[in-house]
Amino acid sequence: MSNTLVAETRSDESGKGVARKLRALGKVPAVVYNDGNPARHITINADELTAMFRHTKNRNTVVDVTVDGQATPCLVRDAQRHPVTREILHVDFFALREDKVLRVMVPVSTSGKSQAANIGGRIRIIRRELPVTCTYKNIPETLDIDVTPLNIGDMVKSSQMVTPEGVEIALVAPINVISCYGRKVVAKKVVAKETKKKK
């Protein structure tokens, strides 16, 4: 599915009446902000935007907002929805530059099977997303952690994570991100056997 969203220029008029007329046409008002430059007022097809994010399942999807044949890569910074119907009422886009470093929240994911899995060890994701800094072309879909070497009681801190090239975790101090927990069944069995021998 294409990440291009065709938009139309609109006046900066606002109000419930204007928004109601746009929604009747299947459109919603939106604004493109661009690093201190004047904001650009546009209209978009809300259904197309919703379908795009359902397809990618990634809120950091870069959307090419195209107006009069000119595409501008953007991130959605805010989407206002109706509290009951969840219908999109207004969208704020932020225009991107290749040399601009961004701060975005990226989901944490895991891969592999922990060493403790065979004895009942389980993985707990403590932080489901982390802030990172990178250019928009380097935004990862997820921050993956290989849990293969983990035993019960082990933790993975943010400072231990390996990030893709050009991506840095934006935290002042390390935090726990993953833990491996469960009963140390093997250790208990060994203790029980030694106790029987002594008797």
C-alpha positions in Angstrom: 0.0 0.0 0.0 1.3 3.5 -0.9 2.2 5.9 1.8 1.2 8.9 -0.3 -1.7 11.0 0.8 -3.1 13.4 -1.8 -4.3 16.6 -0.1 -5.8 19.9 -1.1 -4.9 23.4 0.0 -7.6 25.2 2.0 -8.1 28.5 3.7 -7.2 28.9 7.4 -10.9 29.3 8.3 -11.9 27.3 11.3 -15.1 26.5 13.2 -17.6 23.7 13.5 -19.5 24.8 10.4 -16.4 24.6 8.2 -15.4 21.3 9.6 -18.9 19.9 9.3 -19.0 20.8 5.6 -15.6 19.1 5.0 -16.7 15.9 6.7 -19.8 15.8 4.6 -17.4 15.6 1.6 -15.4 12.9 3.2 -12.5 15.2 4.2 -11.1 16.7 7.4 -9.0 19.8 8.0 -5.3 19.3 8.6 -2.2 21.5 9.1 1.4 20.9 8.0 4.0 22.5 10.3 7.5 23.1 9.0 10.2 24.2 11.4 9.1 27.8 12.1 7.8 28.4 8.6 4.2 29.4 8.1 1.8 26.5 8.6 0.1 25.1 5.6 -3.6 24.4 5.8 -4.9 21.4 3.9 -7.7 18.9 3.7 -7.2 15.2 3.6 -9.3 12.0 3.2 -9.5 10.7 6.7 -10.4 7.2 5.6 -7.3 6.9 3.4 -5.1 8.0 6.4 -6.8 5.5 8.7 -6.4 2.7 6.2 -2.7 3.5 5.8 -2.0 3.2 9.5 -4.0 0.0 9.8 -1.9 -1.4 7.0 1.5 -0.4 8.4 0.5 -0.8 12.1 3.1 1.8 12.8 2.4 5.3 14.1 5.8 6.4 12.9 4.9 5.8 9.3 6.3 8.5 7.1 3.4 9.9 5.0 4.1 11.7 1.7 1.6 14.5 1.8 1.1 15.6 -1.8 -0.3 19.0 -2.7 -0.4 20.2 -6.3 1.9 17.4 -7.3 4.6 18.2 -4.7 5.2 15.6 -2.0 6.4 16.5 1.5 7.4 13.7 3.8 5.6 14.1 7.2 4.9 12.4 10.5 1.5 12.6 12.1 2.1 14.6 15.4 -1.5 14.7 16.6 -4.9 13.4 15.4 -8.0 14.7 17.2 -10.9 12.2 17.3 -14.5 12.4 18.3 -14.8 11.0 21.8 -17.7 8.7 20.9 -17.5 7.8 17.2 -13.7 7.9 17.1 -14.0 9.8 13.8 -10.9 11.8 12.9 -11.7 15.5 13.3 -8.3 17.2 12.7 -4.7 16.1 11.9 -1.4 17.9 12.6 1.5 16.9 10.3 5.1 17.7 10.9 7.2 18.2 7.7 10.5 16.3 7.7 14.0 17.0 6.5 16.7 14.4 5.7 19.3 16.2 8.0 16.9 16.8 10.9 17.3 14.6 13.9 14.0 13.6 15.5 12.9 12.2 18.8 10.2 9.5 18.4 8.8 6.7 20.5 9.5 3.2 19.1 7.9 -0.1 20.3 10.1 -2.8 22.0 9.9 -6.3 20.6 11.6 -9.6 21.4 13.1 -12.5 19.4 14.4 -15.9 20.2 13.7 -18.3 23.0 15.2 -17.8 26.4 17.5 -20.4 28.0 15.0 -20.4 31.0 12.0 -21.2 28.8 12.4 -25.0 29.3 12.1 -24.7 33.1 9.2 -22.3 33.1 11.0 -19.0 32.6 9.0 -16.2 31.1 9.8 -12.9 29.5 8.3 -9.7 30.8 8.5 -6.5 28.7 8.8 -3.8 31.3 8.9 -0.9 28.9 6.9 -1.4 25.7 8.3 1.6 23.9 11.4 3.8 24.2 12.4 7.2 23.0 15.0 7.3 20.3 16.8 10.0 18.2 17.4 9.6 14.5 16.7 11.0 11.1 13.3 10.1 9.6 14.8 7.7 7.1 16.3 5.7 10.0 13.2 5.4 12.2 13.0 1.6 13.1 9.7 -0.2 13.2 10.7 -1.8 16.5 13.7 -2.0 18.9 14.4 -5.8 18.9 15.9 -7.6 21.9 17.3 -11.2 21.5 16.2 -13.0 24.7 18.1 -16.2 23.9 20.8 -15.8 26.5 18.5 -14.9 29.4 18.1 -17.1 32.5 15.6 -16.6 35.4 16.4 -13.4 37.2 18.3 -11.8 34.3 17.4 -8.3 33.2 18.1 -6.3 30.0 18.8 -2.6 30.5 18.4 0.1 27.9 22.2 0.6 27.9 22.7 -3.0 26.9 20.5 -2.8 23.8 21.9 -2.9 20.3 20.2 -0.3 18.1 20.3 0.0 14.3 22.9 2.3 12.7 22.0 6.0 13.2 19.6 5.3 16.0 20.3 6.2 19.7 18.1 5.6 22.7 17.3 9.0 24.2 17.4 8.4 27.9 19.4 10.3 30.6 20.0 7.1 32.7 19.7 3.4 31.9 16.4 1.7 32.8 15.2 -1.9 32.9 13.4 -2.9 29.7 13.2 -6.8 29.8 13.2 -9.3 32.7 13.2 -13.1 32.8 11.2 -14.5 35.7 9.9 -17.8 37.0 10.7 -20.4 39.6 14.1 -22.0 39.6 12.7 -25.5 39.3 16.0 -27.2 38.6 17.7 -25.7 41.7 14.8 -27.0 43.9 15.1 -30.5 42.5 18.8 -30.6 43.2 18.2 -29.5 46.8 15.5 -32.2 47.2 17.8 -35.0 45.9 20.6 -33.9 48.3 18.2 -33.9 51.2 17.1 -37.5 50.4 20.7 -38.7 50.3 21.5 -37.2 53.7 18.5 -39.1 55.2 
